[in-house]
Amino acid sequence: MNGYKTLDAIQPKVIREKMRADDFNYMLPEELIASRPSASRESSRMMIVDREQSTIRSGTFAEFAGFIRDGDLVVLNDTRVVPARFFSDEERIELLRLDEPEPQLWRCMVRPGKKMRIGKTISVAGVTGIVEDILEEGERMVRFQKTIDIEKHGQLALPHYMDRNPAEEDRERYQTVYAREPGAIAAPTAGLHFTKEMLKEIPHTFLTLHVGAGTFQPVRAEHITDHKMHSEHFHLSVQSAEAINNCERVVSVGTTVTRTLEHLAASSSESLVPGSGETDIFIYPGFEFRCTGALLTNFHLPKSTLFMLVCAFAGTELMREAYAQAIKEKFRFYSYGDCMLIL
């Protein structure tokens, strides 16, 4: 399941070369960034965008179930966010644990990097580690003498735009109510709006994509095709694949679900095949969606790959109009913000 068609195979070169990161920029008043969760999960507002009619209207997330038709299947990402932020016992070196390729070996981002050269020893939660390697993107491979209890000693790595340390409420609210597979650094934020009661009202299934640190990074390359996409691990069960293959319309909850499904759809000739693997699929305007029929998503950062994905799904001009209306109506943006349903 690791192979898939890139946009090079399905999108004319002349179109690709015209797209620049600045084409996906917009100005957002700082006060619209949601740095804390709303009073309750289901109380968020929801913008409804109809692609066929090119209409945009404002509503509430409480309306979501009313848009689910007979034959629809809502697909959610059941990844669980793990505490991934650590500090060394001395020198206050910050480590963002990306994954653990083998027991006691961490692949991590570090700050300040100049102190973390090969051979450097540090102590985290009383456990000594040594930098074994520096990877191409500056990530460090740090091997510890014994296992560290990440749930006990780690912190949630909240997105940088929240500009605060995690609070007690984040332990619950920066996690979907159906999270069960540990491995994500960031939450699949479109799913944060659901309650367990709401899930009982809709036909749904799950897949897993462990959201990585790169999800909030803006595209810094001038031409978007020069951007190097981060890779993330996914899993689709036999039961979920069967349900998806047999439904009439897939309603993806979040860009993480969309990326996983489109990766798998591009890897197969007809039905989705269950399995696990890595994907670094980059979806931007010109992409041919083969699986996603509707999309629930939050409002994304300017020049981000996530904003490019929703522009690919709904059309850049329609998305620009929707975002402008959301700003005018003072919707809350980003992870703890309001949402958009694209039909």
C-alpha positions in Angstrom: 0.0 0.0 0.0 3.0 2.4 -0.2 2.7 3.2 -3.9 0.4 5.9 -5.2 0.0 8.2 -8.2 1.6 11.6 -7.7 0.1 14.7 -9.2 2.8 14.6 -11.9 0.9 11.7 -13.4 -2.5 13.3 -13.4 -2.0 17.1 -13.6 -0.7 19.0 -16.7 2.8 20.5 -16.1 1.7 23.9 -17.3 -0.9 24.1 -14.5 1.5 22.9 -11.8 4.2 25.5 -12.7 1.8 28.4 -12.3 0.9 27.7 -8.6 2.8 29.6 -6.0 2.5 29.4 -2.3 1.5 33.1 -2.2 -1.6 32.1 -4.2 -2.9 30.4 -1.0 -2.2 33.3 1.4 -4.8 35.3 3.3 -4.8 37.8 6.1 -6.4 36.7 9.4 -7.0 39.1 12.3 -5.2 37.6 15.3 -8.3 37.8 17.5 -10.0 35.1 15.4 -7.4 32.5 16.3 -9.0 30.1 18.8 -6.4 29.6 21.5 -8.7 27.7 23.8 -11.6 25.3 23.3 -15.2 26.5 23.1 -17.6 25.9 26.1 -18.7 22.5 24.7 -17.6 20.4 21.7 -20.9 20.6 19.8 -21.4 24.3 20.3 -19.2 25.4 17.4 -20.4 27.2 14.3 -20.3 25.5 10.9 -20.1 27.1 7.5 -21.8 25.1 4.8 -20.3 25.2 1.3 -22.2 23.7 -1.6 -19.8 23.1 -4.5 -22.4 22.3 -7.1 -24.5 25.4 -6.3 -21.5 27.6 -5.3 -23.4 28.7 -2.2 -22.1 29.6 1.2 -24.1 29.9 4.4 -23.5 30.0 8.1 -24.9 27.5 10.5 -24.0 25.4 13.6 -22.4 22.0 14.0 -25.6 20.8 15.5 -26.9 20.6 11.9 -24.3 18.2 10.8 -26.3 15.0 11.1 -29.0 16.5 9.0 -26.7 16.6 6.0 -26.1 12.8 6.2 -28.1 11.0 3.5 -29.1 7.4 3.1 -26.0 5.5 1.8 -23.5 7.9 3.4 -20.7 6.8 5.6 -18.8 9.2 7.9 -15.2 8.3 8.2 -13.2 9.5 11.2 -9.6 9.3 12.3 -9.2 7.5 15.6 -5.6 8.4 16.3 -4.7 9.4 19.8 -2.5 12.4 20.6 0.5 11.5 22.8 2.4 13.9 25.0 5.4 14.6 22.7 7.1 17.6 24.2 9.9 17.1 26.7 12.6 19.1 28.3 16.0 17.9 29.4 16.7 18.0 33.1 19.6 20.4 32.6 20.2 23.2 30.0 16.4 23.3 29.2 16.8 21.7 25.8 13.4 21.0 24.2 12.7 17.8 22.4 9.7 17.1 20.2 9.4 13.3 20.0 8.3 12.4 16.5 8.3 8.6 16.9 10.3 5.7 18.3 11.7 3.6 15.5 12.9 1.0 18.0 12.7 0.7 21.7 14.4 3.6 23.6 15.5 5.3 20.3 13.7 8.6 19.6 13.5 10.5 16.4 13.0 14.1 17.5 13.2 17.7 16.7 15.3 19.7 19.2 15.8 23.3 20.3 18.4 24.8 20.4 19.9 22.5 17.8 23.5 23.8 18.2 23.7 22.1 21.5 22.6 18.7 20.2 25.6 17.5 18.2 26.4 13.8 17.7 27.7 12.3 20.9 26.0 14.9 23.1 24.5 13.3 26.3 21.3 14.7 27.9 19.0 13.6 30.7 15.2 13.5 30.4 13.1 12.4 33.3 16.3 11.1 35.0 17.1 8.9 32.0 20.4 9.5 30.1 20.3 9.7 26.3 22.9 10.2 23.7 22.6 11.8 20.2 23.5 9.0 17.7 22.7 10.8 14.4 21.6 14.0 12.8 19.2 13.5 9.9 19.0 15.5 6.7 16.1 17.7 8.0 17.9 18.4 11.3 16.1 15.8 13.3 18.1 14.0 16.0 18.2 10.3 16.8 18.6 10.0 20.5 19.0 6.7 22.3 18.1 6.4 25.9 19.3 3.9 28.5 15.8 2.9 29.4 12.2 3.5 28.5 10.7 6.9 29.5 7.0 7.0 30.5 5.9 9.6 28.0 2.4 9.9 29.5 3.9 10.8 32.9 6.7 13.0 31.8 5.6 14.5 28.4 3.5 17.5 27.6 1.0 18.0 24.8 2.7 19.8 21.9 0.0 22.5 21.3 0.2 24.3 17.9 2.5 27.3 18.0 -0.2 29.8 17.3 -1.9 29.1 20.6 1.1 30.8 22.2 0.7 29.1 25.5 1.6 26.0 27.5 -1.0 23.2 27.8 -3.6 23.5 30.5 -5.5 20.8 32.3 -8.5 21.2 30.0 -6.3 20.4 27.0 -5.8 16.8 28.2 -9.5 16.1 27.3 -10.4 18.7 24.7 -7.3 18.3 22.5 -8.4 14.8 21.9 -11.4 13.4 20.0 -13.9 11.4 22.1 -13.2 8.3 19.9 -9.3 8.5 20.1 -7.9 5.1 20.7 -4.7 4.5 18.7 -1.8 6.4 20.3 0.8 8.0 17.9 -0.3 11.5 16.8 1.6 14.7 17.8 -1.3 16.9 16.7 -5.1 16.2 16.9 -7.3 15.5 13.8 -9.1 18.7 14.7 -12.3 18.3 12.6 -13.2 15.4 14.9 -12.9 17.6 18.0 -16.5 18.8 17.5 -18.2 15.4 17.9 -19.6 14.0 21.1 -20.3 10.3 21.8 -24.1 11.1 21.6 -23.7 12.6 18.2 -21.8 9.6 16.8 -24.8 7.4 17.7 -26.9 9.4 15.2 -24.7 8.8 12.1 -23.3 5.8 10.2 -19.6 5.9 10.7 -16.3 4.0 10.6 -12.7 4.6 11.5 -9.2 4.7 10.0 -6.0 5.8 11.6 -3.5 8.4 10.5 -1.0 9.6 13.0 -0.8 13.3 12.5 2.8 14.6 12.5 4.5 17.8 13.3 4.5 19.0 9.7 0.8 19.4 9.6 0.9 23.0 10.7 4.0 24.1 8.7 3.4 26.6 5.9 4.8 26.0 2.5 7.9 28.1 2.3 8.9 27.2 -1.2 8.0 29.7 -3.9 6.4 27.1 -6.1 4.3 24.6 -4.2 5.6 21.6 -6.2 9.0 22.3 -4.5 7.5 21.6 -1.1 8.6 18.4 0.6 5.6 16.8 2.3 6.0 15.1 5.6 5.3 11.3 5.8 2.7 9.9 8.2 1.7 6.4 9.2 -1.8 5.1 8.4 -3.9 2.0 8.9 -7.2 0.9 7.4 -8.9 -2.2 8.8 -10.7 -4.9 6.7 -14.0 -3.9 8.3 -13.6 -0.2 7.5 -12.4 -0.9 4.0 -15.5 -3.0 3.3 -17.8 -0.4 4.7 -16.2 2.4 2.6 -16.3 0.3 -0.5 -20.0 -0.5 -0.1 -21.3 3.0 0.7 -22.7 5.5 -1.8 -20.9 8.6 -0.5 -17.9 9.1 1.8 -18.1 12.0 4.2 -14.5 12.6 5.4 -14.0 14.1 8.8 -10.8 16.1 8.4 -8.0 16.4 5.9 -6.2 13.5 7.5 -9.0 11.1 6.6 -9.1 12.6 3.1 -5.4 12.2 2.5 -5.4 8.6 3.7 -8.4 7.7 1.5 -7.1 9.4 -1.6 -3.7 7.7 -1.1 -5.4 4.4 -0.9 -7.7 5.1 -3.8 -4.8 6.1 -6.0 -3.1 2.9 -5.1 -5.9 0.6 -6.2 -7.8 0.2 -9.5 -11.2 -0.2 -8.0 -12.0 -1.0 -4.3 -9.9 0.3 -1.4 -7.5 -2.4 -0.1 -7.1 -2.5 3.7 -3.6 -2.3 5.2 -0.9 -0.1 6.8 1.8 2.1 5.4 3.2 5.6 5.1 1.8 8.4 3.0 3.3 11.7 2.0 0.6 12.5 -0.6 0.3 16.2 -1.3 -3.1 17.3 -2.5 -3.5 20.7 -4.2 -5.7 22.2 -7.0 -5.8 19.9 -10.0 -6.0 16.8 -8.0 -8.7 14.2 -9.0 -10.6 13.0 -5.9 -11.6 9.4 -6.3 -13.1 8.6 -2.8 -14.1 11.7 -0.9 -17.6 12.9 -1.5 -18.0 15.5 1.2 -15.6 17.0 3.7 -15.9 18.4 7.3 -12.9 20.4 8.1 -11.7 23.3 10.3 -10.3 26.6 9.0 -6.6 26.2 8.1 -3.5 28.3 8.2 -2.5 30.5 5.2 -0.1 28.9 2.7 -0.6 25.5 4.5 -0.9 22.2 2.6 -4.3 21.8 4.4 -5.6 25.0 2.9 -4.4 23.8 -0.5 -6.2 20.6 0.0 -9.6 22.2 0.6 -9.0 24.5 -2.4 -8.4 21.4 -4.4 -11.7 19.9 -3.2 -13.9 23.0 -3.5 -12.1 25.3 -5.8 -9.7 28.1 -4.8 -12.1 31.0 -5.6 -15.0 29.4 -3.7 -12.7 28.8 -0.7 -11.3 32.3 -0.8 -14.9 33.6 -0.7 -15.8 31.2 2.1 -12.8 32.3 4.2 -13.5 36.0 3.6 -17.1 35.4 4.8 -15.9 33.5 7.8 -13.5 36.4 8.7 -16.3 38.9 8.2 -18.7 36.9 10.4 -15.9 36.3 13.0 -15.7 32.6 12.9 -13.1 31.0 15.2 -10.1 29.7 13.3 -7.6 26.7 13.5 -7.5 23.7 15.8 -10.0 24.8 18.5 -12.0 26.9 16.1 -15.2 26.4 14.1 -15.7 24.1 11.2 -16.8 24.0 7.5 -18.8 21.3 5.8 -18.1 21.1 2.0 -20.7 19.3 0.1 
